[in-house]
Each structure stands twice: as structure tokens, then as C-alpha cells.
Amino acid sequence: MAAAELRCTVAVEEPLPGGAAPRRRVVRGALVLLGRNELRQPVLRVLGGGTGSGAALSFPLSGDAVRLFARFAGEGRAAVRLAPGGAQLLLSDCPPDALRRFLRLLRHKLAAGPQGAPRCPRLLARPPPAFSIISPLREQDVLRRPGRPRADGGEEPGQRPAEVPRAERRPPVRLSAEQEAVLGAVRSGKGVFFTGCAGTGKSFLLKKIVGSLPPNSTYATASTGVAACHIGGTTLHAFAGIGSGKAPLEQCIQLAERPGVRQHWLACQHLIIDEISMVDGKFFDKLEAVARAVRKRDEPFGGIQLIICGDFLQLPPVCKANEEIKFCFQAKSWRKCIHINMELTEVRRQTDKTFISLLSAVRLGRCTEEVTSLLMQTATNRSERDGILATRLCTHKDDVELTNEKRLQQLSGEVHSFEALDSDPMLVKLIDAQCPVGGKVVLKVGAQVMLAKNLDVSQGLVNGARGVVVGFESDQKGLPKVRFLCGVTQIIKMERWVFKGPPGVHLSRQQLPLKLAWAISIHKSQGMSLDCVEISLSRVFESGQAYVALSRARSLAGLRVLDFDPKVVRADPSVLHFYRQLRRHQLLTQDSLHTHSDADEKENWKNS
């Protein structure tokens, strides 16, 4: 019955006679329940207080008089207007995923109306309950057409059942048992670190976690701007407000206590950090001390729940040449803040068992003769087709820019430039750091391009999808027409990215979701899945870098490795030791759970 329950803040506005301002009551930490009364009519019940105690407010619902305003459901806000001139419930600080499920159930139940006509109770029969939780959705409910938008921004509760095209009946991607276990650990309120090799769905799970937590007290961050953009957050450094963190602790605390920055530190109850492998351990310790000082609480990280994601066997923190690398798990405060460590093992990006086994070996720094042979054989692979060439992954950013500029210049034909529309031209550098596309996109017919945003997952138009420009529209906008490797040819329109800037500021960029793709850096490729990729590993300079590059490919057939040298395959010994301990502890925990489960089962058997 979870879809019929919602924990959030509710503002109830009830009109008063004579045109007076409506009476407004705010219930924080309210429990909103969707149920039916003794006449089988849908009812919204609001229980006050964080524990669900206190007087209940009940609002009977009539399907033809209810309007739903769900435009900002992704931000955890919605409104339910009960009738023209009637009460209005303003829902805020809702976990976005829970809010969407709740509104979906509400729409369908309103469209269905009361379940049967109310019957007269028989003699000696129990009277019907005054309130009972509403039944969950059934398959026939799911096949109803969604509500139709109204002109005023509201929405009709629903339409009559109709046949849904087979192509639209795709089942949603579900969490695996491992991912469900991580989500359960997050909901327990403890500090959680979850990891896994490339392609195990860490980013997908992280978005589910973000959607399951209340927005007003949840801050999603990442070590890089591009990774932060993927989860709709900001960089960890921008959230912290302490610059590089290399200043003395007292100075860092003063920076964090500035107006706006301090407000975020105090409001934060759940801090999400993605791509943790690139966060320096010394910076992590500094953050932990700052959190305790600003929040004036002695608990680890000032009482903030940490949800940390990443793979320490991928890219390490960026350090100067003479500096010693210190990973976050080596930080003094790591064990105080992280109570649960979990590793995802089910690979979803690749399906070829041989390739999965090869990547697993490379991730651990092992380069056997079989691995070497398989990778050297890929040098002759030809994955290009329909004019779409393999993307070259480079270790250095300068190589990427030179390659793309040179190859674009070599194409004949007219140049088409597209300028971005930024929300604040004064903060272009900050927008550039977080947005996956540049302020200026320059294209020609024949340009190799890559999608920088999910447009239509069902058709394969996803972030990282490869294509080639085959033409431009003849109108004033001159939008590019792109043929993709997935077989789809489509006009690409402007898209908008929205992300958090300085405290209290939201930034946006409107631009084509395309970037040149003759070459891309290994750092920028993190989180992507590429259909055809060419890799030169001769200039690999970091542990884990070769693994990150190789694991971007979906298959061995779509991979071409040039000038391969087994020496570039390496993993940091301290990271390997950390993962050995993590797996040993995870196995012991599982064994303990099984032992308790078996004992409970035997006890139940005895008592039955």
C-alpha cells in the first residue's frame, strides 16, 4: 500500500465566506493517506505530526471536481484542488518518486469513481469502516489513458479505458535485488557507500535514491560537474563553499558560515556524493570537520546521512606530481561516517561473458596472456557503418580538442554554428564546468557527433549514442539532421539543462544536445556506454584509466584497441586491499543473515 501513503509537508487552504483571505494551515511531517470512506468514495486524509499522531483532516474527493497540478512533481511539489472554490492541498518536500506514484494512483482511482453503489448494511452485520486504505493499481488501471491537461495548468483526473499501443506497454526498468538492498540501507538512515564495476547500474540506482528522499533536505553532489549534471545536482566543492579546501580549518569554517552556504549546511539531512574515487581523502576529512563546526553537532559529519557512490578502481583523485594520493576510504573520518559498504556485482551494460570476464581482470590490474591476446585482436575490428566512425578515447584533453577541430576542418561544406542561451552570461565558466555541451556547437554535414542527453531511450537515443550529421533544415533555425547508429534519423532540437549554481541560484543552458565525437577524453566518458570506440592506451598515466576506457564499450566487437601494452593495466594496491576487506565483510554479513534466517525458520517450525 506504499503508493497510497505520502510523507511530506501539507498546506491546507480553505476558502472563507465573504471573499476573505483563505484560512491556511501548515502540517509539517504530515502523513497523507488515500483511502475510501464507508460510502466507498475516495478520501484524502492528512495526519499531523511526524509520527502520524494528532487530529486527522479528511477530504472526500469527487472525480469530476478534482484538479491536480503536477508540473513540479519532479521537485517534490504538487497541488490538489478539491472543487472550484473549494479547499486546496499544497504538497511540498515530497520524495519525487513517491509523489509520482501517489498522484498516479489518485488519478486512476478518481477516474474509476466509487467502487460499486453503497449497500444498506444487513442486520447484525458489522458497519462498513469509516476509512480504509485504497486498493493498489491493477493491470487494467495501468492501461488507462493518463489525465489530459487543462488550459489553467491543472489536469483532468483520467479518461475512459482505451487500448494502449503495444510499443507503449514497455515494462519499467526495475531495480535488481542488489540495488533494492542498497535502497533499503539508505532508507534505514545509516551512512551508505555502494560501489561496483562499470555497467552495474550505479548511476541508475543513484537517481532512484535521489527520487526517494525529500528534496528540501537532500543535496545531490558529485566530484565533477558532468557527473553532477547527470544526477541533477551540483559539484561537491560548490555545495561545501570552502574552495579547494586547502586553507586552514578555521578559514574553511568561516567560508562555510557565509550567508547562503551556511543555510545549505544546516538544511542538509542527506548528502549524496557521486564519483567518490576522484575526491581527495584530505578534502573529505576537512568537510567532515566543517560540517560538525557549522552545524554545531559532535556527531560524525554533523549528523548528516552520507550516501556515497563510486568505484575506487576507476579514476583516482587529481593530485600534483609530487603529492601522495589519499583516497576517501583512507580518510580518518570515513569509518565514523560510513556504516554500510555494499558492492553491486550484476553487470548490465555488457552481455558478453567473455568481455565481462576480461573487464573484471583489467579492473583488478590483472593482464593475463588471454586478456592481452583478446585486446590485441581488437586492433583489426571495423565497427564503422553508415558513415559513423568509431570514437577515439584519449587520455589528454588537448588531444581531444585538436583531433575534433582538425577533422571538422577537413570536411567540405558550410559551417553551421549554434550558440547556447545561458541563464546568466556572467557565470558562463560555472555553466561550462557542469553542462555536458559547450556554449558553441559547430557542425558540418559529415560531422561525427554524440548525443549528450537521453532523448528517447526506447529508440536508443541515449546519452552517448553515436551518429553523423546528414543535413540541416532549410528554415531559419537550420537544425541538424542526424543519422544514428541505432538506425534512427532525427532532427535534433534545442534542449535545456538545469543545475544548481551558487547557493540559492539555479542555472540553465539551452543548446543542441550534441558534441563532436571523433574523440572524447577518458575522464569525460565516465558513465557513458559507447557502441563503437577506438582507444589508444600508450599515454595512460593513472591507475584505473585503462579500465575506465575499455569499459565504455558495450562489446568486444565494438572495441578497437591500438598499440596495446600490458603495462598500462594496473590497479592501486591500497584500493585492492580495501575491496578485499569489503567483500570479506559483505560475505560474513550475508552468512550471518542466512544463519539468523535458518535459525528463525527452525524456531518457527518447532512452534508450528
C-alpha positions as CSV (number, residue, x, y, z in Angstrom):
1,M,0.0,0.0,0.0
2,A,3.1,2.3,-0.2
3,A,1.7,4.2,-3.2
4,A,-1.3,5.3,-1.1
5,E,0.9,6.9,1.5
6,L,2.9,10.0,1.3
7,R,5.1,11.7,3.9
8,C,5.5,15.4,3.2
9,T,4.6,19.0,4.2
10,V,0.9,19.9,3.6
11,A,-0.5,23.4,3.4
12,V,-4.3,23.3,3.5
13,E,-6.1,26.4,2.2
14,E,-9.8,26.6,2.9
15,P,-11.9,29.5,1.5
16,L,-13.9,31.7,3.9
17,P,-17.2,33.4,3.2
18,G,-17.3,37.0,2.1
19,G,-14.2,36.9,-0.1
20,A,-11.9,36.9,2.9
21,A,-8.4,35.5,2.6
22,P,-8.5,31.7,2.8
23,R,-7.7,30.0,6.1
24,R,-4.3,28.3,5.8
25,R,-2.9,25.5,8.0
26,V,0.5,24.0,7.5
27,V,1.2,20.5,8.7
28,R,4.9,19.6,8.6
29,G,5.9,15.9,8.5
30,A,2.3,15.0,7.6
31,L,1.2,11.6,6.6
32,V,-1.2,11.8,3.6
33,L,-3.3,8.7,3.0
34,L,-5.5,7.9,0.1
35,G,-8.4,5.7,1.1
36,R,-12.2,5.2,0.9
37,N,-15.0,6.1,3.3
38,E,-18.0,4.0,4.3
39,L,-19.7,5.0,1.0
40,R,-16.7,3.7,-1.0
41,Q,-15.8,7.3,-2.1
42,P,-12.1,8.3,-2.5
43,V,-10.9,10.3,0.5
44,L,-7.7,12.1,1.3
45,R,-6.7,12.0,4.9
46,V,-4.0,14.2,6.4
47,L,-2.5,13.1,9.7
48,G,-0.5,15.7,11.5
49,G,2.9,15.4,13.3
50,G,6.0,13.4,12.3
51,T,4.6,10.2,13.8
52,G,1.2,10.4,12.2
53,S,-0.5,11.4,15.5
54,G,-2.8,14.3,16.0
55,A,-6.2,15.2,14.6
56,A,-6.9,13.9,11.2
57,L,-8.2,16.1,8.4
58,S,-10.4,14.3,5.8
59,F,-11.3,15.5,2.3
60,P,-13.8,13.5,0.3
61,L,-12.9,13.5,-3.4
62,S,-15.3,13.8,-6.4
63,G,-13.6,12.8,-9.7
64,D,-15.3,15.4,-11.8
65,A,-14.4,18.3,-9.4
66,V,-10.8,17.5,-8.6
67,R,-7.9,19.1,-10.3
68,L,-4.3,18.0,-10.0
69,F,-1.3,20.3,-10.5
70,A,1.7,18.2,-11.0
71,R,4.0,20.3,-13.2
72,F,6.7,20.4,-10.4
73,A,6.3,16.8,-9.2
74,G,10.0,16.3,-10.1
75,E,10.9,18.9,-7.5
76,G,8.6,17.2,-4.9
77,R,5.7,19.7,-5.2
78,A,2.1,19.3,-6.3
79,A,-1.4,20.7,-5.6
80,V,-4.8,19.1,-5.3
81,R,-7.8,21.4,-5.7
82,L,-10.9,19.7,-4.4
83,A,-13.6,21.7,-6.2
84,P,-14.0,25.1,-7.9
85,G,-14.0,27.5,-4.9
86,G,-13.2,24.6,-2.6
87,A,-10.2,23.6,-0.4
88,Q,-6.8,23.2,-1.9
89,L,-4.0,21.0,-0.6
90,L,-0.4,22.1,-1.4
91,L,2.1,19.2,-1.1
92,S,5.8,20.0,-0.8
93,D,9.1,18.4,0.2
94,C,7.8,15.1,-1.1
95,P,10.2,12.4,-2.3
96,P,9.7,12.9,-6.1
97,D,9.3,9.2,-7.0
98,A,6.8,8.6,-4.1
99,L,4.8,11.7,-5.2
100,R,4.6,10.5,-8.8
101,R,3.3,7.1,-7.6
102,F,0.8,8.7,-5.3
103,L,-0.6,11.1,-8.0
104,R,-0.8,8.2,-10.5
105,L,-2.8,6.1,-8.1
106,L,-5.0,9.2,-7.3
107,R,-5.7,9.9,-11.0
108,H,-6.7,6.3,-11.7
109,K,-9.0,5.9,-8.7
110,L,-10.7,9.2,-9.4
111,A,-11.3,8.1,-13.0
112,A,-12.8,4.8,-11.8
113,G,-15.1,6.5,-9.3
114,P,-16.7,4.8,-6.3
115,Q,-16.4,1.0,-6.3
116,G,-20.0,-0.1,-6.6
117,A,-23.1,1.6,-5.1
118,P,-23.3,1.8,-1.4
119,R,-25.3,-1.0,0.1
120,C,-27.6,-1.0,3.1
121,P,-25.9,-3.0,5.9
122,R,-27.6,-6.2,6.8
123,L,-28.9,-6.8,10.4
124,L,-26.2,-7.9,12.8
125,A,-23.5,-7.2,10.1
126,R,-20.5,-5.0,11.0
127,P,-20.9,-1.4,9.9
128,P,-18.5,-0.5,7.0
129,P,-15.3,1.2,8.1
130,A,-15.2,4.9,8.1
131,F,-11.8,4.9,6.4
132,S,-9.7,2.2,4.7
133,I,-6.6,2.5,2.6
134,I,-7.4,2.3,-1.1
135,S,-6.5,-0.8,-3.2
136,P,-3.4,-0.7,-5.4
137,L,-3.4,-0.3,-9.1
138,R,-4.3,-3.3,-11.3
139,E,-3.1,-4.1,-14.8
140,Q,-6.4,-2.7,-16.4
141,D,-5.8,0.5,-14.4
142,V,-2.4,0.9,-15.8
143,L,-3.8,0.7,-19.4
144,R,-6.0,3.7,-18.8
145,R,-5.0,6.8,-20.7
146,P,-3.4,9.5,-18.5
147,G,-5.2,12.6,-17.5
148,R,-5.5,15.4,-20.0
149,P,-4.0,18.8,-19.2
150,R,-6.4,21.7,-18.7
151,A,-5.9,25.2,-20.0
152,D,-5.3,26.5,-16.5
153,G,-2.3,24.2,-15.9
154,G,-4.3,21.6,-14.0
155,E,-5.2,18.1,-15.2
156,E,-8.3,16.0,-15.7
157,P,-8.2,13.0,-13.3
158,G,-8.3,10.5,-16.1
159,Q,-10.0,9.1,-19.2
160,R,-12.0,6.0,-20.0
161,P,-10.0,2.8,-20.6
162,A,-8.5,2.6,-24.0
163,E,-6.3,0.2,-25.9
164,V,-2.7,1.2,-25.5
165,P,-0.3,0.5,-28.4
166,R,1.9,-2.5,-27.8
167,A,5.0,-0.3,-28.2
168,E,3.9,1.8,-25.2
169,R,3.5,-1.2,-22.9
170,R,7.2,-1.4,-22.1
171,P,7.7,-2.6,-18.5
172,P,9.7,-0.1,-16.4
173,V,13.3,-0.9,-15.7
174,R,13.2,-2.5,-12.2
175,L,15.9,-2.5,-9.5
176,S,17.8,-5.7,-9.1
177,A,17.8,-7.5,-5.7
178,E,21.3,-5.9,-5.0
179,Q,20.0,-2.4,-5.9
180,E,16.9,-2.9,-3.7
181,A,19.2,-3.9,-0.8
182,V,21.2,-0.6,-1.2
183,L,18.0,1.4,-1.4
184,G,16.8,-0.3,1.8
185,A,20.0,0.6,3.5
186,V,19.6,4.2,2.5
187,R,16.1,4.3,3.9
188,S,17.4,2.9,7.2
189,G,19.1,6.3,7.7
190,K,22.6,5.0,8.0
191,G,25.7,6.2,6.1
192,V,26.0,4.1,3.0
193,F,28.8,3.5,0.4
194,F,27.9,1.5,-2.6
195,T,30.2,0.5,-5.3
196,G,30.6,-1.8,-8.3
197,C,32.4,-2.2,-11.6
198,A,31.4,-0.1,-14.6
199,G,28.0,-1.0,-16.0
200,T,26.4,-2.3,-12.8
201,G,23.8,0.5,-12.8
202,K,25.3,2.7,-10.1
203,S,24.0,5.9,-11.8
204,F,20.6,4.4,-12.4
205,L,20.3,3.5,-8.7
206,L,21.6,6.8,-7.6
207,K,18.8,8.6,-9.5
208,K,16.3,6.3,-7.8
209,I,17.8,7.2,-4.4
210,V,17.6,10.9,-5.1
211,G,13.9,10.4,-6.1
212,S,13.1,8.6,-2.9
213,L,14.3,11.3,-0.5
214,P,12.7,14.6,0.5
215,P,14.1,17.4,-1.8
216,N,14.4,20.2,0.8
217,S,16.8,18.3,2.9
218,T,18.6,16.3,0.2
219,Y,21.7,17.6,-1.7
220,A,23.0,15.6,-4.7
221,T,26.6,16.3,-5.5
222,A,29.5,14.8,-7.4
223,S,33.2,15.2,-7.7
224,T,32.9,16.6,-11.3
225,G,30.5,18.9,-13.0
226,V,29.5,16.5,-15.7
227,A,28.7,13.7,-13.1
228,A,26.7,16.3,-11.0
229,C,24.7,17.3,-14.1
230,H,23.7,13.6,-14.7
231,I,22.1,13.4,-11.3
232,G,20.6,16.9,-11.3
233,G,22.9,18.2,-8.6
234,T,26.0,20.4,-8.1
235,T,29.7,19.8,-7.5
236,L,30.8,18.8,-4.0
237,H,33.1,21.8,-3.9
238,A,30.2,24.2,-4.8
239,F,28.0,22.7,-2.1
240,A,30.7,22.9,0.5
241,G,31.6,26.5,-0.2
242,I,35.2,26.1,1.0
243,G,37.0,26.4,-2.3
244,S,39.8,23.8,-2.7
245,G,39.7,23.0,1.0
246,K,43.5,23.5,1.3
247,A,43.1,26.6,3.5
248,P,43.4,26.1,7.3
249,L,40.4,24.6,9.0
250,E,39.3,27.8,10.8
251,Q,39.4,29.7,7.5
252,C,37.3,26.9,5.8
253,I,34.7,27.1,8.6
254,Q,34.5,30.9,8.1
255,L,33.9,30.4,4.4
256,A,31.2,27.7,5.1
257,E,29.4,30.1,7.5
258,R,28.8,32.7,4.9
259,P,25.1,33.5,4.2
260,G,23.6,31.0,1.8
261,V,26.4,28.4,2.2
262,R,25.6,28.0,6.0
263,Q,21.9,27.7,5.2
264,H,22.6,24.7,2.9
265,W,24.8,23.1,5.6
266,L,22.0,23.4,8.2
267,A,19.2,22.3,5.9
268,C,21.1,19.2,4.7
269,Q,20.0,15.9,6.2
270,H,21.0,13.6,3.3
271,L,24.2,14.3,1.3
272,I,24.8,12.3,-1.8
273,I,28.3,12.2,-3.4
274,D,28.8,10.5,-6.7
275,E,32.2,9.6,-8.3
276,I,33.8,9.4,-4.9
277,S,37.0,7.9,-6.3
278,M,38.1,11.4,-7.5
279,V,37.5,13.1,-4.1
280,D,40.7,13.6,-2.1
281,G,40.7,11.9,1.3
282,K,42.2,15.1,3.0
283,F,39.3,17.1,1.5
284,F,36.8,14.6,2.9
285,D,38.3,14.9,6.4
286,K,38.1,18.7,6.1
287,L,34.5,18.6,5.0
288,E,33.6,16.4,8.0
289,A,35.2,18.8,10.4
290,V,33.5,21.8,8.7
291,A,30.1,20.0,9.0
292,R,30.4,19.5,12.7
293,A,31.5,23.1,13.3
294,V,28.9,24.8,11.2
295,R,26.0,22.5,12.4
296,K,27.3,22.7,16.0
297,R,26.8,18.9,16.4
298,D,29.5,16.5,17.5
299,E,28.1,13.5,15.6
300,P,30.1,12.4,12.5
301,F,29.5,14.8,9.6
302,G,27.4,16.9,11.9
303,G,24.6,14.3,11.9
304,I,24.2,14.4,8.1
305,Q,23.4,11.0,6.4
306,L,26.0,10.3,3.7
307,I,25.1,8.3,0.6
308,I,28.3,7.8,-1.3
309,C,28.7,6.1,-4.7
310,G,31.7,5.3,-6.9
311,D,34.4,2.8,-7.8
312,F,37.8,3.4,-6.3
313,L,39.3,1.1,-9.0
314,Q,38.4,3.7,-11.6
315,L,39.8,7.3,-11.8
316,P,41.8,8.4,-8.6
317,P,41.9,11.9,-7.2
318,V,43.7,14.5,-9.2
319,C,47.0,15.4,-7.5
320,K,50.1,17.3,-8.2
321,A,53.1,15.3,-9.4
322,N,54.9,15.2,-6.0
323,E,51.7,14.7,-3.9
324,E,50.8,11.3,-2.5
325,I,47.3,10.1,-3.4
326,K,44.9,9.7,-0.5
327,F,41.6,8.0,-1.3
328,C,38.5,8.8,0.7
329,F,38.4,5.4,2.4
330,Q,41.8,6.3,3.8
331,A,40.4,9.4,5.5
332,K,40.3,9.4,9.3
333,S,36.6,10.1,9.3
334,W,35.5,7.5,6.7
335,R,34.6,4.7,9.2
336,K,32.8,7.1,11.5
337,C,30.6,8.3,8.7
338,I,30.0,5.1,6.6
339,H,28.2,2.3,8.4
340,I,27.3,0.1,5.4
341,N,29.5,-0.8,2.5
342,M,27.8,-2.7,-0.4
343,E,29.1,-3.8,-3.8
344,L,26.9,-4.3,-6.9
345,T,28.1,-7.3,-9.0
346,E,25.4,-7.7,-11.7
347,V,26.8,-6.2,-15.0
348,R,24.0,-4.6,-17.1
349,R,26.0,-2.7,-19.8
350,Q,27.7,-5.7,-21.3
351,T,26.2,-9.1,-22.0
352,D,29.1,-11.0,-23.5
353,K,30.5,-13.1,-20.7
354,T,34.0,-13.2,-22.2
355,F,34.1,-9.4,-22.3
356,I,32.7,-9.1,-18.8
357,S,35.4,-11.5,-17.6
358,L,38.1,-9.5,-19.4
359,L,37.0,-6.2,-17.9
360,S,36.9,-7.8,-14.4
361,A,40.5,-8.8,-14.8
362,V,41.6,-5.4,-16.1
363,R,39.8,-3.7,-13.3
364,L,41.8,-5.6,-10.7
365,G,45.1,-4.8,-12.6
366,R,45.5,-8.3,-14.0
367,C,46.6,-8.7,-17.6
368,T,46.9,-12.4,-18.4
369,E,48.0,-13.8,-21.7
370,E,44.4,-14.4,-22.7
371,V,43.4,-10.8,-21.9
372,T,46.4,-9.4,-23.8
373,S,45.5,-11.6,-26.8
374,L,41.9,-10.6,-26.9
375,L,42.7,-6.9,-26.7
376,M,45.4,-7.1,-29.3
377,Q,43.0,-8.9,-31.7
378,T,40.6,-5.9,-31.5
379,A,43.1,-3.8,-33.4
380,T,41.6,-5.1,-36.7
381,N,38.0,-4.6,-35.7
382,R,35.9,-2.5,-38.1
383,S,32.8,-1.4,-36.3
384,E,32.1,1.6,-38.5
385,R,28.9,1.6,-40.6
386,D,26.5,4.0,-42.3
387,G,29.2,6.7,-42.3
388,I,29.5,6.6,-38.5
389,L,33.2,6.2,-37.3
390,A,34.5,4.9,-34.0
391,T,35.1,7.5,-31.3
392,R,38.6,7.7,-30.1
393,L,39.1,7.8,-26.3
394,C,42.1,9.9,-25.4
395,T,44.0,10.3,-22.1
396,H,44.6,14.0,-22.5
397,K,42.1,16.8,-23.1
398,D,44.3,18.6,-25.5
399,D,44.4,15.6,-27.9
400,V,40.6,15.6,-27.9
401,E,40.3,19.2,-28.9
402,L,43.0,19.0,-31.6
403,T,41.5,15.9,-33.1
404,N,37.9,17.2,-33.3
405,E,38.9,20.6,-34.7
406,K,41.2,19.1,-37.3
407,R,38.7,16.5,-38.5
408,L,35.9,19.2,-38.7
409,Q,38.2,21.5,-40.8
410,Q,38.9,18.6,-43.2
411,L,35.2,18.3,-44.1
412,S,34.0,20.4,-47.1
413,G,30.7,22.2,-46.9
414,E,29.1,25.1,-45.0
415,V,29.8,25.6,-41.3
416,H,26.7,25.8,-39.0
417,S,27.2,27.4,-35.6
418,F,24.7,27.1,-32.7
419,E,25.1,29.5,-29.7
420,A,23.8,28.5,-26.3
421,L,21.3,30.5,-24.4
422,D,22.5,30.7,-20.8
423,S,20.5,31.9,-17.9
424,D,23.4,34.0,-16.6
425,P,26.1,35.1,-19.0
426,M,28.3,36.2,-16.1
427,L,28.5,32.6,-14.9
428,V,29.5,31.0,-18.2
429,K,32.6,29.3,-16.7
430,L,30.5,27.7,-14.0
431,I,27.9,26.6,-16.5
432,D,30.7,25.2,-18.8
433,A,32.0,23.1,-15.9
434,Q,28.7,21.5,-15.2
435,C,27.0,21.3,-18.6
436,P,27.9,18.4,-20.9
437,V,27.7,20.6,-24.0
438,G,29.6,23.8,-24.8
439,G,28.4,27.3,-25.3
440,K,29.1,27.0,-29.1
441,V,28.4,23.9,-31.2
442,V,30.0,24.0,-34.7
443,L,28.8,21.4,-37.2
444,K,29.0,20.4,-40.9
445,V,27.5,17.7,-43.0
446,G,29.5,14.6,-42.2
447,A,30.4,15.7,-38.7
448,Q,30.8,12.8,-36.2
449,V,28.6,13.6,-33.2
450,M,27.4,12.1,-30.0
451,L,24.2,12.7,-28.0
452,A,24.7,14.4,-24.7
453,K,21.3,13.7,-23.2
454,N,18.7,10.9,-23.2
455,L,16.1,11.8,-25.8
456,D,14.2,8.6,-26.3
457,V,15.5,5.5,-24.5
458,S,13.1,3.1,-26.3
459,Q,14.7,4.1,-29.7
460,G,18.3,4.0,-28.5
461,L,18.6,7.8,-28.5
462,V,20.5,7.9,-25.2
463,N,23.4,9.8,-23.7
464,G,26.5,8.6,-25.6
465,A,24.6,7.4,-28.8
466,R,26.7,7.9,-31.9
467,G,25.7,9.5,-35.1
468,V,26.7,11.5,-38.2
469,V,25.2,14.8,-39.4
470,V,23.4,14.2,-42.8
471,G,21.9,17.6,-43.3
472,F,20.3,20.8,-41.9
473,E,16.8,22.1,-42.0
474,S,16.2,24.9,-44.6
475,D,14.3,27.2,-42.2
476,Q,15.9,30.0,-40.1
477,K,16.9,27.7,-37.2
478,G,18.7,25.3,-39.6
479,L,18.6,22.5,-37.0
480,P,20.8,19.5,-37.8
481,K,19.5,16.1,-39.1
482,V,21.5,13.2,-37.6
483,R,21.6,9.5,-38.6
484,F,22.3,7.4,-35.5
485,L,24.0,4.0,-35.3
486,C,20.7,2.6,-33.8
487,G,19.1,3.2,-37.2
488,V,17.1,6.3,-36.3
489,T,17.4,9.5,-38.3
490,Q,16.1,12.6,-36.5
491,I,16.1,16.4,-36.4
492,I,17.8,17.4,-33.2
493,K,16.2,20.3,-31.4
494,M,17.5,22.5,-28.6
495,E,17.3,21.0,-25.1
496,R,17.6,22.6,-21.7
497,W,19.9,21.6,-18.8
498,V,19.1,23.0,-15.3
499,F,21.6,22.7,-12.5
500,K,22.4,24.3,-9.2
501,G,24.9,27.2,-9.1
502,P,25.9,29.3,-6.1
503,P,23.7,28.9,-3.0
504,G,20.1,29.8,-3.9
505,V,20.8,30.1,-7.6
506,H,19.6,27.8,-10.4
507,L,21.5,27.9,-13.7
508,S,20.4,26.7,-17.1
509,R,21.7,26.3,-20.6
510,Q,19.7,25.8,-23.8
511,Q,21.8,24.2,-26.5
512,L,21.8,21.3,-29.0
513,P,22.4,18.0,-27.1
514,L,25.3,17.2,-29.4
515,K,29.1,17.3,-29.2
516,L,31.8,16.4,-31.7
517,A,32.7,12.7,-31.4
518,W,35.8,11.9,-33.4
519,A,37.5,12.0,-30.0
520,I,36.5,12.3,-26.3
521,S,38.6,12.2,-23.1
522,I,38.5,9.2,-20.8
523,H,37.5,11.5,-17.9
524,K,34.5,12.9,-19.8
525,S,33.4,9.4,-20.9
526,Q,32.7,8.2,-17.3
527,G,29.1,6.9,-17.1
528,M,28.7,6.6,-20.9
529,S,28.0,3.5,-23.0
530,L,29.6,3.6,-26.5
531,D,28.7,1.4,-29.4
532,C,31.9,1.8,-31.4
533,V,35.1,3.1,-29.7
534,E,38.8,3.3,-30.6
535,I,41.3,3.5,-27.8
536,S,45.0,4.5,-27.7
537,L,46.4,3.5,-24.3
538,S,50.0,4.4,-24.9
539,R,49.8,7.6,-22.8
540,V,47.8,6.1,-19.8
541,F,49.2,7.8,-16.7
542,E,46.9,6.8,-13.9
543,S,45.8,3.5,-12.2
544,G,42.3,2.6,-13.4
545,Q,42.4,4.8,-16.5
546,A,42.8,1.8,-18.9
547,Y,39.9,0.1,-17.3
548,V,37.6,3.1,-17.5
549,A,38.4,3.5,-21.2
550,L,37.8,-0.2,-22.0
551,S,34.6,-0.5,-20.0
552,R,32.9,2.3,-22.0
553,A,32.4,-0.2,-24.9
554,R,29.3,-2.3,-25.0
555,S,31.0,-5.3,-26.6
556,L,34.4,-6.6,-27.9
557,A,33.1,-6.3,-31.5
558,G,32.6,-2.5,-31.0
559,L,36.0,-2.0,-29.5
560,R,39.3,-1.3,-31.2
561,V,42.5,-1.0,-29.1
562,L,45.6,0.4,-30.7
563,D,49.2,0.0,-29.6
564,F,48.2,-2.1,-26.5
565,D,50.9,-2.5,-23.8
566,P,50.0,-4.8,-20.8
567,K,52.0,-2.4,-18.6
568,V,49.1,0.2,-18.7
569,V,46.8,-2.2,-16.9
570,R,47.3,-1.5,-13.2
571,A,45.3,-1.0,-10.0
572,D,46.4,0.7,-6.8
573,P,47.4,-1.9,-4.2
574,S,45.7,0.0,-1.3
575,V,42.4,0.0,-3.3
576,L,42.7,-3.7,-4.0
577,H,43.2,-4.3,-0.2
578,F,40.2,-2.1,0.6
579,Y,38.0,-4.2,-1.8
580,R,39.2,-7.5,-0.4
581,Q,38.2,-6.3,3.1
582,L,34.8,-5.0,1.8
583,R,34.0,-8.3,0.1
584,R,35.1,-10.4,3.1
585,H,32.9,-8.3,5.4
586,Q,29.9,-8.5,2.9
587,L,30.2,-12.3,2.8
588,L,30.3,-12.5,6.6
589,T,27.3,-10.3,6.8
590,Q,25.4,-12.4,4.3
591,D,26.4,-15.6,6.1
592,S,25.2,-14.1,9.4
593,L,21.9,-13.1,7.8
594,H,21.5,-16.6,6.4
595,T,22.3,-18.2,9.8
596,H,19.7,-16.0,11.6
597,S,17.2,-16.7,8.9
598,D,17.8,-20.5,9.2
599,A,17.5,-20.3,13.0
600,D,14.3,-18.3,12.8
601,E,12.9,-20.8,10.3
602,K,13.7,-23.8,12.6
603,E,12.2,-21.9,15.6
604,N,9.0,-21.2,13.6
605,W,8.9,-24.9,12.5
606,K,9.1,-26.0,16.2
607,N,6.3,-23.7,17.2
608,S,4.0,-24.6,14.3
